[in-house]
Amino acid sequence: MAEVTAKLIQELREKTSAGMMDCKKALMENNGDIAAAADWLRQKGIVKAASKAGRVAASGLVTVVKCDNMGCVVELNAETDFVAKNDKFQKLVADVANKALELSGDFDATLAAVKEDIASTIATIGENMNLRRIAKVSGGHIFSYIHNALVPGMGQIGVAVAIDGDGEKINEIGPKIAMHIAANKPEFMTIADVDPAAVEREKKVFIESGATAGKPENIVEKMVNGRLQKYYAESVLEEQPFVMDPSKSVKQVLAEAGGKLAGFAYFVLGEGIEKRNDNLADEVAKMLK
């Protein structure tokens, strides 16, 4: 077998726009023959799919799947809202999500398992698609919520929340907690989960805002503590006022139902997506290490 060098891989990559690993595999399957490898990529539908890969995919769908004591939130992106309404794309989302659940939320394993299905759907529909992220939660009870659902179980915001406990009201309160998360978008589950650097940053912003100027040290301390409590009520799920009864915190509502938070995850479709500019030479070098 001919040696598959970085130069050969880069040459095939420039010729076909296929991914590095796809180019390497094509060359290995075809004894280093560039033309045969390019034909192999076309036969597999990879070239057509790869030609779309530089285009930003910020639309698509978020879904939640659950089984027993585990749930997964999955985001699969496409370029336009139109494709999100396509039956083939929706089936792909469902298949990817079920595979993610089967593989316990392992992103790399899931991507490897569904890569060819994604490439095939790209080739059929003609838009770039991307498995962006997967989050897993585990606990005694799993509840979910989809906001702005396009079809049942798929929409623009997906939430999964895990609750431990055996209270009679857990099944009643669980879906409401999931809806609360979608509405309030907490950053942390408990105060203990808050990054100390975030706490210090919040203190600094408050003090430098001038709110404590000229106040005695003991008053400043109380003011800072008050500001932190407000920060926790905004950012920490357990401390947030429950959306359906703001007189109680989420922690209090759960305790009354005999439950306790075990984990949560939510995705907002397309949030934070920016176009990437990859360096081809660096990509080759990384792959060959």
Backbone hydrogen bonds, N-H to C=O, Kabsch-Sander energy under -0.5 kcal/mol:
donor,donor_aa,acceptor,acceptor_aa,energy
5,T,3,E,-1.0
9,I,5,T,-2.3
10,Q,6,A,-2.7
11,E,7,K,-2.3
12,L,8,L,-2.5
13,R,9,I,-2.5
14,E,10,Q,-2.5
15,K,11,E,-1.6
16,T,12,L,-2.3
17,S,13,R,-2.7
23,C,19,G,-2.6
24,K,20,M,-2.6
25,K,21,M,-2.4
26,A,22,D,-2.6
27,L,23,C,-2.4
28,M,24,K,-2.2
29,E,25,K,-2.5
30,N,26,A,-1.0
31,N,28,M,-0.9
32,G,27,L,-3.2
33,D,30,N,-2.1
34,I,32,G,-0.7
37,A,33,D,-2.5
38,A,34,I,-2.3
39,D,35,A,-2.1
40,W,36,A,-2.3
41,L,37,A,-2.1
42,R,38,A,-1.8
43,Q,39,D,-2.6
44,K,40,W,-1.7
45,G,42,R,-1.2
46,I,41,L,-1.9
47,V,41,L,-1.1
49,A,45,G,-1.3
50,A,46,I,-3.2
51,S,47,V,-1.9
52,K,49,A,-1.4
53,A,50,A,-1.5
55,R,52,K,-2.1
58,A,56,V,-0.6
59,S,78,A,-2.5
61,L,76,L,-2.3
62,V,155,G,-2.6
63,T,74,V,-2.5
64,V,153,G,-0.9
65,V,72,C,-2.3
67,C,70,M,-2.6
70,M,67,C,-1.7
71,G,137,V,-2.4
72,C,65,V,-3.0
73,V,135,A,-2.6
74,V,63,T,-2.7
75,E,133,R,-2.2
76,L,61,L,-2.4
77,N,130,N,-3.1
78,A,59,S,-1.1
79,E,128,N,-0.6
84,A,80,T,-1.1
85,K,81,D,-0.8
85,K,82,F,-1.0
86,N,83,V,-2.1
90,Q,86,N,-2.5
91,K,87,D,-2.4
92,L,88,K,-2.1
93,V,89,F,-2.5
94,A,90,Q,-2.3
95,D,91,K,-2.7
96,V,92,L,-2.9
97,A,93,V,-2.5
98,N,94,A,-2.3
99,K,95,D,-2.0
100,A,96,V,-2.4
101,L,97,A,-2.2
102,E,98,N,-2.3
103,L,99,K,-2.0
104,S,101,L,-1.5
105,G,100,A,-3.4
106,D,103,L,-1.7
107,F,105,G,-0.7
110,T,106,D,-2.2
111,L,107,F,-3.0
112,A,108,D,-2.3
113,A,109,A,-1.8
114,V,110,T,-1.9
115,K,111,L,-1.2
118,I,114,V,-2.5
119,A,115,K,-2.4
120,S,116,E,-2.5
121,T,117,D,-2.1
122,I,118,I,-2.5
123,A,119,A,-2.2
124,T,120,S,-1.7
125,I,121,T,-3.0
126,G,122,I,-2.8
130,N,77,N,-2.1
132,R,75,E,-1.8
132,R,130,N,-1.0
133,R,75,E,-1.1
135,A,73,V,-2.3
137,V,71,G,-2.4
139,G,69,N,-1.9
141,H,163,I,-1.5
143,F,161,V,-2.6
145,Y,159,V,-1.8
147,H,157,I,-2.7
150,L,154,M,-2.3
151,V,154,M,-1.3
154,M,151,V,-2.3
155,G,62,V,-2.6
156,Q,147,H,-1.9
157,I,147,H,-1.4
158,G,267,F,-2.0
159,V,145,Y,-2.4
160,A,265,A,-2.7
161,V,143,F,-2.6
162,A,263,G,-3.4
163,I,141,H,-2.5
164,D,260,K,-3.0
166,D,258,G,-0.6
167,G,258,G,-1.0
169,K,257,A,-0.6
170,I,167,G,-1.3
172,E,169,K,-0.5
173,I,169,K,-2.6
174,G,170,I,-2.8
177,I,173,I,-2.1
178,A,174,G,-2.0
179,M,175,P,-1.8
180,H,176,K,-2.3
181,I,177,I,-2.2
182,A,178,A,-1.7
183,A,179,M,-1.8
184,N,180,H,-2.6
185,K,181,I,-2.6
187,E,235,S,-2.0
188,F,235,S,-2.2
193,D,190,T,-1.2
194,V,191,I,-1.5
198,A,195,D,-1.1
199,V,195,D,-1.6
200,E,196,P,-2.5
201,R,197,A,-2.1
202,E,198,A,-2.1
203,K,199,V,-2.3
204,K,200,E,-2.5
205,V,201,R,-2.5
206,F,202,E,-2.1
207,I,203,K,-2.7
208,E,204,K,-2.8
209,S,205,V,-0.8
210,G,207,I,-1.5
211,A,206,F,-0.8
213,A,210,G,-1.2
215,K,212,T,-2.1
220,V,216,P,-2.5
221,E,217,E,-2.4
222,K,218,N,-1.6
223,M,219,I,-2.5
224,V,220,V,-3.0
225,N,221,E,-2.4
226,G,222,K,-2.1
227,R,223,M,-2.3
228,L,224,V,-2.4
229,Q,225,N,-2.2
230,K,226,G,-1.8
231,Y,227,R,-2.3
232,Y,228,L,-2.9
233,A,229,Q,-2.2
234,E,230,K,-1.2
235,S,231,Y,-2.3
236,V,232,Y,-2.8
237,L,188,F,-3.2
237,L,235,S,-0.6
238,E,189,M,-2.1
239,E,236,V,-0.7
240,Q,236,V,-1.2
240,Q,237,L,-0.8
242,F,245,D,-0.6
242,F,248,K,-3.1
245,D,242,F,-1.6
248,K,245,D,-2.4
250,V,240,Q,-1.9
251,K,238,E,-2.4
253,V,249,S,-2.4
254,L,250,V,-2.4
255,A,251,K,-2.4
256,E,252,Q,-2.3
257,A,253,V,-1.0
258,G,255,A,-1.3
259,G,254,L,-3.0
260,K,164,D,-2.0
262,A,162,A,-3.2
263,G,162,A,-1.3
265,A,160,A,-2.4
267,F,158,G,-2.0
269,L,156,Q,-3.5
269,L,267,F,-0.5
271,E,268,V,-2.2
273,I,270,G,-1.8
280,L,278,D,-0.6
283,E,279,N,-2.3
284,V,280,L,-2.2
285,A,281,A,-2.4
286,K,282,D,-2.5
287,M,283,E,-1.9
288,L,284,V,-1.7
289,K,285,A,-0.6
289,K,286,K,-0.8
